[in-house]
């Protein structure tokens, strides 16, 4: 049975497309054979919607460290157990986390970019609120795949030194580093629309996310000093 060599699980609107583009600049690192960054299949296998082969056949043993980065996996309850069952024992699970309030605003801007209504309400707003509950989601993944498999990064720190961040992931894949190119090129998933949060919303999100951020700092040792929401 084949398996991805690495798995990216989140978070949405945290630079995952940009980072995946950097990661796959290495000639020995790539995506599934269909070339997609986001497969959106792991949770469907877990939910019984797709067979295991629909996912695993995308990652043949061809000498390329192929992977999949689908941000929805981080928040999907059936994805962690499915990953634990299908992934090889040494496959790292990559997580990129952005200031949860900034991430929320970016997600709503993207929804406004793609929507026909003036702004996305109410279902996308509810989903995007939950998407910032990083500590709960990481706990779910750690329970199933093991804490040591999770390679958790802070987006703002990665932006400051992308070469170092990518080198660390390449080291986990057993490949030597190469110099990155075009690190400042805008992501193809960048949102274009403007969106003004309703009065008081950002303050509410700060209160809501503060316990989550505290757990990230205390339990995971993450440096969240660049985030607006402080523990």
C-alpha positions as a Python dict, from the first residue, in 0.01 Angstrom:
ca = {
    (1, 'X'): (0, 0, 0),
    (2, 'X'): (129, 348, -86),
    (3, 'X'): (104, 646, 145),
    (4, 'X'): (169, 1021, 132),
    (5, 'X'): (520, 1114, 248),
    (6, 'X'): (379, 1419, 426),
    (7, 'X'): (36, 1554, 511),
    (8, 'X'): (-64, 1919, 556),
    (9, 'X'): (-384, 1971, 753),
    (10, 'X'): (-430, 2344, 814),
    (11, 'X'): (-515, 2602, 896),
    (12, 'X'): (-729, 2763, 631),
    (13, 'X'): (-618, 3118, 537),
    (14, 'X'): (-282, 3068, 707),
    (15, 'X'): (-53, 3078, 405),
    (16, 'X'): (-80, 2708, 326),
    (17, 'X'): (-87, 2758, -52),
    (18, 'X'): (216, 2987, -35),
    (19, 'X'): (404, 2746, 191),
    (20, 'X'): (317, 2441, -19),
    (21, 'X'): (450, 2620, -327),
    (22, 'X'): (778, 2675, -140),
    (23, 'X'): (791, 2320, -7),
    (24, 'X'): (747, 2169, -350),
    (25, 'X'): (1025, 2375, -504),
    (26, 'X'): (1249, 2087, -398),
    (27, 'X'): (1287, 1846, -692),
    (28, 'X'): (1234, 1547, -459),
    (29, 'X'): (913, 1684, -302),
    (30, 'X'): (580, 1703, -480),
    (31, 'X'): (204, 1671, -473),
    (32, 'X'): (-19, 1379, -565),
    (33, 'X'): (-3, 1255, -921),
    (34, 'X'): (-303, 1471, -1016),
    (35, 'X'): (-104, 1784, -921),
    (36, 'X'): (-357, 1913, -670),
    (37, 'X'): (-246, 2086, -353),
    (38, 'X'): (-578, 2007, -182),
    (39, 'X'): (-721, 1661, -236),
    (40, 'X'): (-1025, 1692, -4),
    (41, 'X'): (-1032, 1314, 15),
    (42, 'X'): (-897, 1200, 350),
    (43, 'X'): (-1211, 1294, 542),
    (44, 'X'): (-1429, 1149, 265),
    (45, 'X'): (-1251, 817, 304),
    (46, 'X'): (-1316, 838, 676),
    (47, 'X'): (-1681, 920, 617),
    (48, 'X'): (-1720, 624, 380),
    (49, 'X'): (-1785, 847, 78),
    (50, 'X'): (-1468, 743, -110),
    (51, 'X'): (-1262, 421, -106),
    (52, 'X'): (-910, 421, 37),
    (53, 'X'): (-761, 362, -308),
    (54, 'X'): (-906, 690, -437),
    (55, 'X'): (-666, 865, -202),
    (56, 'X'): (-367, 634, -166),
    (57, 'X'): (-323, 571, -539),
    (58, 'X'): (-229, 939, -577),
    (59, 'X'): (96, 875, -388),
    (60, 'X'): (295, 599, -565),
    (61, 'X'): (638, 488, -449),
    (62, 'X'): (816, 667, -734),
    (63, 'X'): (1100, 836, -548),
    (64, 'X'): (914, 1165, -497),
    (65, 'X'): (801, 1264, -148),
    (66, 'X'): (443, 1340, -244),
    (67, 'X'): (187, 1498, -12),
    (68, 'X'): (-145, 1672, 24),
    (69, 'X'): (-230, 1995, 207),
    (70, 'X'): (-604, 2030, 265),
    (71, 'X'): (-683, 2288, 538),
    (72, 'X'): (-1027, 2138, 599),
    (73, 'X'): (-863, 1831, 751),
    (74, 'X'): (-764, 2022, 1066),
    (75, 'X'): (-1124, 2084, 1169),
    (76, 'X'): (-1286, 1767, 1032),
    (77, 'X'): (-1355, 1514, 1307),
    (78, 'X'): (-1315, 1200, 1095),
    (79, 'X'): (-984, 1301, 933),
    (80, 'X'): (-744, 1233, 1226),
    (81, 'X'): (-844, 869, 1280),
    (82, 'X'): (-836, 809, 905),
    (83, 'X'): (-486, 957, 884),
    (84, 'X'): (-369, 736, 1171),
    (85, 'X'): (-496, 433, 982),
    (86, 'X'): (-367, 519, 634),
    (87, 'X'): (-40, 708, 682),
    (88, 'X'): (297, 545, 724),
    (89, 'X'): (436, 554, 1081),
    (90, 'X'): (697, 822, 1007),
    (91, 'X'): (486, 1057, 795),
    (92, 'X'): (491, 1410, 943),
    (93, 'X'): (165, 1602, 976),
    (94, 'X'): (221, 1971, 900),
    (95, 'X'): (22, 2254, 1056),
    (96, 'X'): (51, 2627, 985),
    (97, 'X'): (-136, 2856, 1225),
    (98, 'X'): (-209, 3226, 1182),
    (99, 'X'): (-336, 3481, 1435),
    (100, 'X'): (-694, 3348, 1468),
    (101, 'X'): (-857, 3690, 1441),
    (102, 'X'): (-658, 3779, 1128),
    (103, 'X'): (-733, 3433, 989),
    (104, 'X'): (-1106, 3488, 1045),
    (105, 'X'): (-1105, 3824, 866),
    (106, 'X'): (-910, 3675, 574),
    (107, 'X'): (-1160, 3389, 545),
    (108, 'X'): (-1454, 3628, 537),
    (109, 'X'): (-1279, 3842, 274),
    (110, 'X'): (-1231, 3532, 60),
    (111, 'X'): (-1595, 3437, 105),
    (112, 'X'): (-1695, 3788, 2),
    (113, 'X'): (-1467, 3758, -302),
    (114, 'X'): (-1646, 3443, -415),
    (115, 'X'): (-2001, 3516, -302),
    (116, 'X'): (-2278, 3702, -477),
    (117, 'X'): (-2422, 3843, -155),
    (118, 'X'): (-2267, 4152, 12),
    (119, 'X'): (-2102, 3938, 279),
    (120, 'X'): (-2116, 3573, 387),
    (121, 'X'): (-2378, 3521, 654),
    (122, 'X'): (-2452, 3324, 865),
    (123, 'X'): (-2317, 2972, 795),
    (124, 'X'): (-1967, 3067, 666),
    (125, 'X'): (-1927, 3302, 961),
    (126, 'X'): (-2009, 3024, 1208),
    (127, 'X'): (-1774, 2776, 1042),
    (128, 'X'): (-1492, 3029, 1028),
    (129, 'X'): (-1537, 3111, 1396),
    (130, 'X'): (-1484, 2745, 1486),
    (131, 'X'): (-1188, 2722, 1250),
    (132, 'X'): (-984, 2934, 1492),
    (133, 'X'): (-1016, 2680, 1775),
    (134, 'X'): (-666, 2555, 1703),
    (135, 'X'): (-589, 2403, 2043),
    (136, 'X'): (-899, 2184, 2039),
    (137, 'X'): (-827, 2071, 1684),
    (138, 'X'): (-462, 1992, 1759),
    (139, 'X'): (-568, 1791, 2063),
    (140, 'X'): (-795, 1583, 1842),
    (141, 'X'): (-512, 1516, 1596),
    (142, 'X'): (-255, 1444, 1867),
    (143, 'X'): (-491, 1189, 2019),
    (144, 'X'): (-504, 991, 1695),
    (145, 'X'): (-167, 1035, 1522),
    (146, 'X'): (56, 1114, 1819),
    (147, 'X'): (194, 1447, 1924),
    (148, 'X'): (543, 1377, 1786),
    (149, 'X'): (406, 1349, 1430),
    (150, 'X'): (264, 1702, 1439),
    (151, 'X'): (497, 1971, 1302),
    (152, 'X'): (324, 2292, 1410),
    (153, 'X'): (439, 2628, 1272),
    (154, 'X'): (332, 2988, 1334),
    (155, 'X'): (256, 3163, 1007),
    (156, 'X'): (393, 3502, 1111),
    (157, 'X'): (728, 3346, 1209),
    (158, 'X'): (743, 3144, 887),
    (159, 'X'): (684, 3461, 687),
    (160, 'X'): (983, 3620, 858),
    (161, 'X'): (1216, 3329, 772),
    (162, 'X'): (1061, 3094, 514),
    (163, 'X'): (1391, 2926, 422),
    (164, 'X'): (1444, 2805, 777),
    (165, 'X'): (1086, 2680, 805),
    (166, 'X'): (1099, 2488, 478),
    (167, 'X'): (1445, 2348, 558),
    (168, 'X'): (1304, 2201, 881),
    (169, 'X'): (1028, 2023, 693),
    (170, 'X'): (1268, 1899, 425),
    (171, 'X'): (1490, 1760, 702),
    (172, 'X'): (1196, 1559, 835),
    (173, 'X'): (1149, 1420, 484),
    (174, 'X'): (1516, 1325, 463),
    (175, 'X'): (1608, 1558, 177),
    (176, 'X'): (1885, 1817, 168),
    (177, 'X'): (1786, 2186, 151),
    (178, 'X'): (1788, 2391, -167),
    (179, 'X'): (1765, 2773, -198),
    (180, 'X'): (1410, 2903, -226),
    (181, 'X'): (1294, 3125, -512),
    (182, 'X'): (1018, 3386, -535),
    (183, 'X'): (935, 3374, -164),
    (184, 'X'): (738, 3700, -187),
    (185, 'X'): (524, 3603, -483),
    (186, 'X'): (152, 3649, -393),
    (187, 'X'): (-43, 3330, -338),
    (188, 'X'): (-293, 3232, -605),
    (189, 'X'): (-551, 3197, -327),
    (190, 'X'): (-525, 3559, -213),
    (191, 'X'): (-860, 3728, -148),
    (192, 'X'): (-946, 4046, -333),
    (193, 'X'): (-1270, 4174, -177),
    (194, 'X'): (-1294, 4415, 113),
    (195, 'X'): (-1501, 4321, 415),
    (196, 'X'): (-1571, 4535, 721),
    (197, 'X'): (-1645, 4339, 1039),
    (198, 'X'): (-1959, 4440, 1231),
    (199, 'X'): (-1896, 4657, 1535),
    (200, 'X'): (-1765, 4458, 1830),
    (201, 'X'): (-1701, 4137, 1637),
    (202, 'X'): (-1322, 4145, 1654),
    (203, 'X'): (-1329, 4216, 2027),
    (204, 'X'): (-1562, 3918, 2075),
    (205, 'X'): (-1330, 3695, 1876),
    (206, 'X'): (-1036, 3805, 2088),
    (207, 'X'): (-1219, 3700, 2404),
    (208, 'X'): (-1333, 3376, 2246),
    (209, 'X'): (-988, 3275, 2120),
    (210, 'X'): (-779, 3383, 2420),
    (211, 'X'): (-805, 3045, 2602),
    (212, 'X'): (-711, 2868, 2279),
    (213, 'X'): (-405, 3087, 2231),
    (214, 'X'): (-301, 3033, 2593),
    (215, 'X'): (-309, 2657, 2539),
    (216, 'X'): (-100, 2689, 2223),
    (217, 'X'): (165, 2877, 2418),
    (218, 'X'): (154, 2659, 2730),
    (219, 'X'): (90, 2313, 2585),
    (220, 'X'): (263, 2341, 2249),
    (221, 'X'): (534, 2596, 2323),
    (222, 'X'): (436, 2816, 2031),
    (223, 'X'): (557, 3175, 2016),
    (224, 'X'): (236, 3372, 1966),
    (225, 'X'): (387, 3709, 2057),
    (226, 'X'): (309, 3847, 1710),
    (227, 'X'): (-62, 3772, 1742),
    (228, 'X'): (-314, 4037, 1840),
    (229, 'X'): (-486, 3788, 2072),
    (230, 'X'): (-257, 3733, 2369),
    (231, 'X'): (-293, 3471, 2642),
}
